Amino acid sequence: MGIFDNVLLLSDFDGTLTGSSGCLVQRNLDAVRYFIAEGGRFSVSTGRTKIGFHKYSPEYINAPVILGNGAMAFDYEKGEAVFVNAITEKNIPVLNRIIADNPWICMELYSVDDTAYVININPASKRHFENLGIDSYRAITELTSEMFPMVKIMLSAGERSEEIQNYLRSIPLGEMKFIPCAGSFVEILAQSAGKGNALYQTADYLLIDRKNAFAVGDGSNDVDMIETASVGFVPSSGDRIALNIADVIVCSSDEGAVADVVYYLADKFN
């Protein structure tokens, strides 16, 4: 019996488990290995899709990985999806309206079958694919039902990000929603998707009591996960929105924020 038996900890990946340089922080890895050795279940909850997530390792992940900001979870050990909260073909008319009303917009689409599509590709989108390590994507001119379901959709809006977000607020999105942001990419998900819902779905899948489900994240896309968790942690380097709703603020991501979380939980469960 370990002190973390039946405890789940999910961490955002970029900027939380990794530092500002994008590299995994050694202090975090050491703490996570201790957490797992003491019976804990640890994984990451990332905005990346499966085609863009290349850092799975059984050395520090022993639970399903949450992908697409809660749009799906994938069990890398078993090689199968645990759950999918996807955008379906029913939403094609709304997506077509977005494109028709904003013909300048670049739309990236990430399907459940690991295919990436793009409409009106622009330089920022090309860099985005490169940064995600996605070297194969399909340029298309229209949406077809065969492409769906989608894990998520990204709108590359550049300096017009606020404009496109206001537009999305003005139209009925049906079974979809978008994540408000300050960056140049606006993310569209299924209404059922979200890191908070995925935290509970993962705990239920692992037969872990939801009161023992904890999370740490640094950005606006982590807010619902932080609020849903039994205790929600945010690195001191996190953005203002996340810091404002944190239950506990830990050290910066560069200093090993996830390690601080593990040691906080060690005090709680000892």
DAKA-V793747 format. One record per helix or strand of 2 or more residues. SS is the DSSP state (~ for helix, > for strand). FROM is the first residue (numbers start at 1). TO is the last residue. If there is no record, write none. Layout:
BEGIN
ss = {SS:SS}
from = {FROM:FROM}
to = {TO:TO}
END
This chain:
BEGIN
ss = {>:~:~:>:~:>:>:>:~:>:>:~:>:~:>:~:>:>:~:~:>:~:>:~:>:~:~}
from = {8:13:26:41:50:65:72:80:89:106:116:123:138:145:150:158:176:185:195:210:213:220:232:240:248:253:257}
to = {11:17:37:45:52:67:75:84:101:111:119:131:139:147:156:170:179:190:205:212:216:228:235:245:250:255:269}
END
